[in-house]
């Protein structure tokens, strides 16, 4: 089985630059894939993606050096099974609120007796039965990222990060800010005053920490402070801002 470069980098503590992919199109994904980010998050939670569009985007990224992770819309065992069967090399589980939910997420990615993932001998993930060591190695080569998105979850971040099988903890500032009564203010000082101490505790324990921020200077600051995987842009936002800037420049 081919090693997971994103997961190898996390384990080695090498910073990984990422981008959010939400346009739900293999064609659009190819535009992003050619840029050379370390990882891309193909989003199923806040985009019009479905399994077929996710599959097409995974096929695109497979031909490039960017590791394509997938965020399911929920911690759903059946959906996780299907995403892994189509070859997702890692998953970002949204809204993990407790150790029990973290354990359930990990279990969904593991075959029995260590988990509950259903078994198929012929899927895209194992090259339709052509990877002889797939069942033996898939657990160690699948990234399982757990997203904390509320004040209560942030308070439990160290316990969530300690769950066996967790590859890293991802802080979601958009939902955290909403939970704090600061909806839409993802860069508010109070939001990061909450996130950063929890993140540092995880780092001290050797747990990789990640997030999404579109402020490039702040994203660079987080990487310098020890965040391992940081996404610094969203495809739709880049397109919107580029279009707006072009039109404004022409009108000027």
N, C-alpha and C positions, 0 to 999 in steps of 0.2 A: 504494500500500500504506500502511496506517495505521502511523504511527511507534509504536515500542515505548516507552511512557513510563518503564518501569523501566530500560531500557537507556539512555535519554536522561538519566535522573537519575544513573545510575552514571557516565556520561561527564562529567557536569557536577559530580560530587562532592557531590550532594545526598543526605543520609542517607535511607535507606529502611527503614521499620519493617515487619516481616513476621510471619507466623504459619504454623505447620505444620498441614496439613489431612490427617487420616488416617482419618476415619470412613467413607470410601468411599461417600459418599452425596451426590447433588446437593442433596437437601433440607437436609442438614446443612451443605453448602457454602454454601447460600444464607443460612443464619443467620450464618455468618462473613463472607460477601461484603458484607453490609449494614453491617458494623462500620466499614469504611473504612480498613483497612490498605493500605499502599502495594503490598505483594506478599504472595502466599500460595504456599506450597510444597505442591503436591498430590503426596503420596508414594506411590510404587509399590514402594519397597524394603522398607519395614517396615509394610505395611498390606495388607488384603485387596482392594485395588484391582485392576481389570483395564482393558483398553482402553475397554470400554463405560462403566464408571463414571467413568473419567478424562474421557472425552468429555462426559458429562453435567455434570461439574463445570466443565470449561472453558466450556461453554455458559452456565452460571450466572454465572461470573465475568465473562464477556464483557459482561454487562449492568450491570456495576458499575465503579467506578474502580480496583479492585484487579487488579494483573497476576498471573495465575496461572501459575506455573512448575511444571514437573514433574520429579521425580527418578525416572529409570528404575532398575530394580533392579540394572542392571549396564551396563557400557560395551559395549552390544550394538548393532551397526550396524543390524540389521534392526528391532529395537524402536525405535531412535531414528528411523528413517525413518517408522514408523507413528505415533509420537507427534507428529512434525512435520506429517505429513499431516492429522492431526485438529486441527491448529491450535495446538499448544503454542507460545507466544511465547518460550520459553526452557527450557533443561534444566540440571539440576544433576547432574553425573556423579559417582557415588560412588566412593570408594576408588581415586583416581588415584594411582599409585605411581611414575610415571616420566614423563620428557618424551615418550617414545614413546607411552605410554598417553594422555597429554594430546593429542598430535598425532592419535592415532586417534579420540579423542572429537570433536575439531574437524572432522576429515575426514568423520565420519558426518553432520554437519549441513550439509555443503557439497555442491553439485552438481558433477559433473565440468566442467572438468578440475581444479578446486581441491579436490575431495573425492570421495566415493563414494556420496552419497545418490541413491537411485533416483528416477526422474522419473515423475510422473503429472500430467497436464494438468488433472485435475478432482478436487480434494480440498476439504475444508472450509477448509484453510489458504489456498487461493487463491479462495475463494468459488466453487468449482466452475467455475473458468476465467474468472471475471468480473474478476479483478484483472490488468490488462494488464502492470503492471510488477513482478509478483510475483517472477519469476525474476531480474530485475535487482536487486531490493532486499532479498530475503529474508535474504541473508547479513548485511547490516548491521543488520537489525532482529531478529535472533535472538540471544538471550542464551545464551552458553555458559559455564557456571560449573563450575569444577573443584574437587572436594572432596578435601582431603588429610586422612588419618585415621590415620596411623601416624608414629612418630618418623622413619623413613626418608623418608617423603613430606614431612614438615615441613622436613627438612633440604634438600629439593629444591624447596621452595615458590617461591623466586625464579625458578628455571629453568622450573618449570611455569607460573608466571604470565607468563613472557616468550614463551610459545608463541603464534604468530600466530593470532588468532581467539579467544583466551581473553578473556572479558569480565570475569572476576573469579575470585578464589580464595576458597574457603570452608573454614574450619577446623572439623572435626568433633570436638568435645571428648569425646564419648562413646567413640568408638573409639580416640582418642588416649590417653585415660586407661586404657582396657583394655590397650593396647599397652605402657603404662608399668607395668603391674602394679597399677593403681589402679582396677579395674573398678567402675563405678558412682559414682566420685568425680569427677564432671566439673568441680567447682569447686575441686579441690585446687590449692594454690599451685604445686606442681611442674608441673602440666598447663599452667597459664597462663604460668609462667616459660619454658616451651618454646614456646608459641604466640606470645606477644606480640613477642619479638624478630624472629621470622620474619615476622609480620604487619607490623611497622614497616618492615622492609626492602622489602616489597612496596609499602607506602604511599609510601615515598620514591621508588619508581620509577613512581608513578602508577597502580599496579594496584589496582582496587577489592577490598576485603577484607570478608568476611562470616562469620557464624557463627550458631548457635542456642544461646541460654542462656535459662533460664526465671526467673532471678533478675533482676527488673526493674531494681534499682539497678545491678547489674553490667552489664546490657545498655545502660543509659543511659551508664555510664562508658565502655564500648567505643565507642559512637557519638561521645562527646566526644573520645576519643583518636584518632579518624580512621577507625574501621570505617565502611564505607559502607552495607552492608545487613545488618541484624541481625534475626533472628526471636526473639521474646520469649515465645512460648507455643506450646502444642500443644493442638489441640482436645480430644482425649481426656483430657488431664491437666486442662484447665479444667473439663470436665464432671465428672470424678471428684472434684476438689477442691471444686467447688461443691456437689455432692451430699453429700460428707462434712461440709462446713461447715454445710449446712442441717440435716442430721440431728443433728449435735453441738449446734447452737444450740437445737434443739427439745428434746433430751434435757436440756440444762442448765436 
